[in-house]
C-alpha cells in the first residue's frame, strides 16, 4: 500500500518519535499521581483498582478504532497518522489541566476516562508510524527510540512535584484537607504544555509516504470491500456470540449469587459485550453489509497472526504486573515502609513523593536501557533480550517486600526500569514483521487489547485479592506482580519472531 521504505537518518527517527516525550509526560503523571488524587478525594484503598478501570476500558475501545480508521485515512497535507496525533494532543492537554482541579472523586474518575481516551488517540498511531516509515532492519531502533523518549518524559514528569518542593520551595502538603498540593497541580500544567508541543513537533517535522496507485484505489473503495468466505465467518461469529454471552451471563449470576465484589461484574459484562459485537458482525454479513467496519474489525481479530497470539500471553502477565504496581505502589510504600495511611500526614506525603521519584527513576533507567536493547538483541535475539529484561523487573518488584529502609527502593526500581524499556519496544518490534502493511494501524490497536484486558482483570481482581487474600496488606500485591512478570519472561521465549529471521538473512 506504500512505496519502498528507504533507511531513515538518526534525526528523522528522532523527529518521528519525539511526540512520545510529551505523551509520556501525560502517562507518567497519571501513573504516579492518580491513586494519590483518588485517596485525597476520599477513595478507600480497596476501591482504587475499580476507579482505575476507566483508563484501560478507554484504551480497549479507542485504540483499535483509531488504528482501523487511521489505516483508511489519507490527506495530502496531514497524511495518515498525523491528524490523530494532533486531535489527541489538543484534547489530552485540556484534560491534564482539569485532572488536578477535580473537586469530587467521581469527577476525577470521569476526567481520567476522557484524558486516557485523548492520550490514546495520539499514542496508538505512533506504534504504526514505525511500521509505516521504517524498513525491517530499523524497526528495533525505531521502537527503542520511542522507549528512550518515554523514559526521559517519565523521569522529568515523575520528578516534577519534588522539583517544585526542593528547588522552588513550594509545600508538598495541601493547605486545605481534601485538596491537592500546588506541586501536583503545577506538574500537570507543565505536562499539558509538553504533550501539546512535542506531539505537534512530530506532526510538522515528519512526512508520511503517500499511498501507491493501488493503495489509493483501495482507499477509495474501502467502503465497498467485503470479506471472503462470508458464510463461514457468519456461522463462526454467531457461535462465538452465543458462547461469550452465555459465559458472561453465568459469571454475572455467580457474582450476584455469592455477593462477591462489585468489580467482578466488569468481567461478566465485558464478555457479554464481546458476544454482542460478534452477533452484530454476523448479522451484518447476513443482510449483505459485510463491507462495514465492524465486520472487518471482528474478522481480523479472529484471524490474528500466530506471533501476535504468542505475544498476547506475554503481554497479559506483563501488564497485570504493571497495573498492580501503578495502583498499589503508593499505598504499599506509604503503609509498609513509611507506616502511614493518612493523606494529610507528613510521613504519607513523604512516601508518596518518594513513589513519584521512584517512578521517575525507572523511566530514567528505561531511557538508558533503551539505548542498549538493540545491541543486546543483535548479539542474542529479541526474545532473549525481552526475557532478561522482564526477569529483572520481576525480581525488582518482589524485592520490595524485603525492604525496610526506603534507600534500598532505588535498587529495586532499577530492575523495573530495565523491564519497562523492553516492554515498550521489543514486543512491538517482534510483532511488526508479522503484520500486513495495509492493516498495521488496526493490528497495533488490537494488540492494545492484550495490554488492556490484563488491566481490566487486575482492576476487577486486585481489590478482592487485597481484601480476602492479603488482608489489606498492599505489599503482597506488588509481590504478586513480580511473580506475574516472571511468568511473562518465560513465555517470551516461545515467540516466533519472523522479522528477526528476515533481518539476519540480509
Beta strands, then each sheet from edge to edge (+ up, - down):
end
